[in-house]
Amino acid sequence: MTRPVTQPGLLAAHLSPLPLAALSLPDDTLAALTGIGVRNLGGVLALPADQLARRFGAGVVAYLRRLIGEAPTCGPLWEPPPQYRRRFEMTGGIDSIEG
């Protein structure tokens, strides 16, 4: 049984053994990393971030930072529809509308 990682500082160490194929990176980036001898996430994280950004783009570094909990993961904000309309079929008589 595995235990959850509850301390953000330990997340990178627990994820380090993941193979490159588990990462959501472009195929050409994965091929280039494999070509320089990187085999897992730990190997990618050991590379200097500025060099990764220069070679593969800042998006790769931002993705890695979110993956290991160093940057927040923010999705698009949910906006409710301008109107809400719903029709309910009542099966019996209605005596009150308070509820």
C-alpha positions as CSV (number, residue, x, y, z in Angstrom):
1,M,0.0,0.0,0.0
2,T,1.4,3.4,-0.9
3,R,1.0,6.4,1.3
4,P,0.1,9.9,0.1
5,V,2.7,12.6,0.0
6,T,1.5,15.3,2.3
7,Q,4.6,17.5,2.3
8,P,5.3,19.4,-0.9
9,G,9.0,19.3,-0.5
10,L,9.0,15.5,-0.7
11,L,6.9,15.3,-3.9
12,A,9.8,15.6,-6.3
13,A,11.7,12.7,-4.5
14,H,8.6,10.5,-4.8
15,L,8.0,11.3,-8.4
16,S,11.6,11.1,-9.5
17,P,11.5,7.4,-10.6
18,L,8.7,8.0,-13.1
19,P,9.8,7.3,-16.6
20,L,9.8,10.0,-19.2
21,A,6.9,8.4,-21.0
22,A,4.7,9.3,-18.0
23,L,5.3,13.0,-18.6
24,S,2.9,15.1,-20.7
25,L,5.7,16.6,-22.8
26,P,5.9,16.8,-26.6
27,D,7.4,13.8,-28.4
28,D,10.4,15.8,-29.7
29,T,11.2,17.0,-26.2
30,L,11.0,13.5,-24.8
31,A,13.3,12.2,-27.7
32,A,15.8,15.0,-27.0
33,L,15.9,14.2,-23.3
34,T,16.3,10.5,-24.0
35,G,19.1,11.4,-26.5
36,I,21.1,13.1,-23.8
37,G,20.7,10.2,-21.4
38,V,17.8,11.3,-19.3
39,R,15.6,8.3,-18.4
40,N,13.2,9.5,-15.7
41,L,11.7,12.6,-14.0
42,G,14.6,12.8,-11.5
43,G,17.0,13.1,-14.4
44,V,15.0,16.0,-15.9
45,L,14.7,17.7,-12.5
46,A,18.5,17.5,-12.0
47,L,19.1,19.6,-15.2
48,P,19.4,23.4,-14.7
49,A,16.0,25.0,-15.2
50,D,17.5,27.9,-17.2
51,Q,19.0,25.5,-19.6
52,L,15.8,23.5,-20.0
53,A,13.9,26.7,-20.6
54,R,16.4,27.9,-23.2
55,R,16.4,24.5,-25.1
56,F,12.7,23.4,-24.7
57,G,10.9,26.6,-23.8
58,A,9.6,28.1,-20.5
59,G,6.5,26.0,-20.7
60,V,8.4,22.9,-20.0
61,V,9.9,24.4,-16.9
62,A,6.5,25.7,-15.8
63,Y,5.0,22.3,-16.3
64,L,7.7,20.6,-14.2
65,R,7.3,23.1,-11.4
66,R,3.5,22.5,-11.3
67,L,4.1,18.8,-11.4
68,I,6.3,18.8,-8.3
69,G,4.2,21.3,-6.4
70,E,6.5,24.4,-6.7
71,A,3.9,26.4,-8.7
72,P,0.2,26.4,-8.4
73,T,-2.0,24.5,-10.8
74,C,-4.7,26.9,-12.0
75,G,-7.3,25.9,-14.5
76,P,-9.6,28.3,-16.3
77,L,-12.1,30.1,-14.1
78,W,-15.6,28.7,-14.3
79,E,-18.2,31.2,-15.3
80,P,-21.8,30.5,-14.7
81,P,-24.2,30.8,-17.7
82,P,-25.9,34.2,-18.0
83,Q,-29.3,32.6,-17.3
84,Y,-30.4,29.5,-15.5
85,R,-33.6,27.9,-16.6
86,R,-35.0,24.6,-15.4
87,R,-38.5,23.1,-15.7
88,F,-39.7,20.7,-13.0
89,E,-42.7,18.4,-13.5
90,M,-44.5,18.1,-10.2
91,T,-46.2,14.7,-9.6
92,G,-48.7,16.0,-7.0
93,G,-50.5,19.2,-6.0
94,I,-48.6,22.1,-4.7
95,D,-49.9,23.7,-1.5
96,S,-47.0,26.1,-0.8
97,I,-43.9,27.6,-2.6
98,E,-41.9,28.5,0.5
99,G,-39.5,25.5,0.1
